[in-house]
C-alpha cells in the first residue's frame, strides 16, 4: 500500500513528543511530511481532514496515567476517513497506564484506524537539576528506537494491499480507564519570581493554554487555566518561573524516590 502524505499531529508543550514523532517520521521515510502542531491555542478551530490514502502519527503527553485532558479537544479537530494512524504517548518515566488504549479508542472515534502504537519517555514536567527524573529524554537512544519503530511501521504498510487489510493494533491498558481527579490541583499553577523576571514575554508565547499574560508590568497567571505542563519553567531564559507548592513538592518527591530506574520505550505493531 502506498500513502500520499505523512501527517504528524501533536500536542507537545515542552517539545518532547514532537521530537519522538519526528524520529518516527525519519524511520518511515516519507518524502511529504506535514506538521500539525496543536500545542498552542488556535485561532481557527475548524476540522483538519485526513484522507484514507494518508498516514497520521498522533502524539500526546500522559497526565495521571491518561491522555492529557487539554490535548483531547485539540486532537479531535482531526477527522479521518478510515485513515491509518500511529498512536504515540509520552510519559515521564513513571507509567503510561491507560493513556495508550485511551488514545486508541479516541482515534477510532475520530475516523482513524490505529495500526501501530508506542509509549516513549520524556523528561518529567516537574524535573529539574536538583530533582531529576528522566532528564534529557528523549535521548539519542530513545530517538534511535523511535526511528526503528518508524521502519517497522513502513514495513507493515508496504505489506498491505489496501488500508482495509490492516490489522488494528492491540495496546495495553484497562477499561474503564484509571480515574483521575484534578480538583485538588485546580488552583495550583506555575508562578513568577518577580525579582528575576525581565518581562520578556516568552512564557506568554509558549503557554499552551493561554494562561499567562503581562498586565501593568507584571506577569499574571490564570490558575484555573494552567495545566502544570511546566513549559514556561523549562523555557524561561532567566529561570523566573516555578511551581512553588508543598503538595506538588511532596507528590513529586515520592515519584522521584520510586521511579528513578530507567524505563524504555515500548512499541506495538
N, C-alpha and C positions, 0 to 999 in steps of 0.2 A: 504494500500500500504506500502510495506517495502522499505527502501532505504539502499544501501550498505555502503555508506560513507557520511559524512558531511564535506564539504569544506568551510572554512572561507577565503574569498578573500577580501583584504582591502588595501586602501591607507590611511595611518594614521600617518602623520608627528609627532604629539605630543602625540600619543597613545590613544586618547580618543575614536576614532572609534573602535580600536581593543578591548578596554575594554568592550564596549557595545556588540560587536559580541561574545565575549567570554561568556558573561552572557546569551545571546540568546541561544548559544550552550548548556549551562547548562540546560536551560529550555526545550530544545528539547530532551535532554537526550541521545544523540547518543554515542555509545561506540567508534566509529572510527572517530576522528576529525582531519582533516588536515588543517594546517595554510598555506595560500598562501599570504605571506606578499609582497606586490608590492610597498612598500613605497620608498625604496632606489633604485638608478639606478641599472639596471640589466645587467649583462654581457651577459646573454642568453635571446634574445628577441623572442624566439620561442613560439608557441602556447601552451596553457595549456588546456587540454581537460577535459570535464566533461560529464559523461555518463547519460543516461536517468534514470538510477536507483540510481543516487546520488542526494544529495541536496546541493545547493550552497547558502551561505549567503554572499552577497557582500555589502561592506560599503565604503562610501566616505564622505569627508567633503564638506560643502557648502561654495562656494565663490560667493558673489554678487548674491545670490538667485538661483544659478545654481550649477551643479556638478562641482567640482574643475577641471579646464581645464587640469591640469597636470595629473590628475588621469585617464583621458579617454584613452590615449594610453597604459597605464599600464593595465587597466582592459580589454581592447579589445583583449588582448592576450588570454582571456578566450574564449573557444569555446564550446558551449553547443550543445546537441543533444536532443531537447525537454526536457531539464533538468529543473526540478522545481527549482525556485530561490526565495530567500527572499532579498528584496532590502532595504537598510538602508542608511539614510543620517544623518549627524551630523552638527548641526549649533550652533552658539554662542549666543543664546538667543534672536536674533532679529527676523528672519523668515527664513523658508526654501523655500518659494515661489515656484519656478518651478523645484527645484532640484529633487524631488522625481519622478515627472512624466517624467522628462528627463532621469533619471536612469532607469525607467521602459521601456521607448522606446529603450534605448541603449541595455538593457539586451535582449530584443526581437530580435534586430538586430544581437546579438551575439549567438542566438540559445537557449535562455532560456525562461522559462515560469514563469513570476513573479506571485507567488501565495499569497504573503504577502509583506507588506511594513511597514516601520517605520521611524519616524523622531525623533531623540533624541538630547539632548542638551549637549554640551561640553563647557569647558572654552574657551572663545573667544581668538583667537590667540594674539590679542593685549592687553589682560587683564594683569593687574599687581596688586600688593598690593595697590598701590596708586590710580589706576583706575580699580576697579574690575568690571567684567562682567561675571557672571556665574562661578566665581572662584571655583575650586574644583570639578566641574562637569565633567563627570557624578559622582554623589554621590551615597550613599548606596540606597537611594530611587529610583534613576534612574535605577540602576543596578537591583534592585528588579523588576521593571516594565519590564525591558528587559528580565529577566528570565521568568516572567509571559507571555510575548509575545511569547517566545520560546515554552512554554507549549501550547499556543493556536495554534501555527504552527503545533506542533506534533499532536494535536487532529484533525486538518484539514487533515493532511496527513494520519493519521490512518483511517480516514473515507472514503478514496478513494480506489476504486478497482484498478485503474490504473492511470498513470500520465495524460492521455488524459481526465480523468474525472475532473481534477482540474479546477476550475473557476479562470480566471485571476483576480488579484486584481485591484480594481479601486482606484486610489490615487488622491489627489487634485493637482491642477496646471493648468497652462494656456498654450495654443498654439496659436500663436508662443510663445516660451519661452521669458522671460524677457531679454531685450537687455543688454549686458554687453560690456564695452569698457575699457580695461586696458591701453589704450595708454597714459593716463595722469599719470599712475603709473609705466610705464615700466622702468623708470630709477631709481626708488626708491627701496632700498634694505636695509636689516639689515647691520649694520656696527660694527666695533670692537673698544672698548675703549682700546687703546693701552697700557696705563699706568696700566691697570688692568689685561690685558691678560697675561697668562703664557705660551702660545703656546702649550697647551696640545694636541690639535688636535681633541678634542671631537666634535667640531662644524663641522669639515670636515667629520667625520664619520656619523653624523646624518643628514646631509643635503640631502633631497630627490631629489634635482636637481643636485647635484654635483657642486654647485655654489661656494663652499668655498675651498680654497687651502692655503697652507703655503709656501711662497716663500721668500727667503732672510730674514729669521727670522721675517716675518710679515704675518698677515692673510689677504688674498685677497678675495674679494667677487665679483663675476660676477653679476653686477646689472641687466643685461638683463635676466639672468637665475633665479634669486631669485624670488620666488612666495609669499614672505612675510608670510610664514606659521608660522614663529617665533619659530620653533623647536630649532634652535640654541640658541635663547634667553632663552627659558624655560629650556633648557638642559645644559647651560653653568655652570660649577661648581663654577665659580668666578664672575658671573654676568658681563661678559665683552662684551656682545653683546647687541645691542639696535637698534631700529628704530628711528632715530633722524631726523624727517622731519615735518615741521609745517603743511603741508597739511594733512598728516596722523593724526597728533595730533588733528587737527580741526575736521576731519571726525569722529574719534573715540570718541572724546569728545561729539559730538552730539549724537552718538549711545548710549553712556553711559547714557546720560541725559534722553533719551526717552525709553530705553528698559531695565530698571532695574527690572521690575516686573518679577517674576519667571515664565518662560514658562515650560510646562510639556510635556513629550513625548507623541507622538500620534502613534497609531498603526492601521493597516488596514489588515484584514484577510478575 
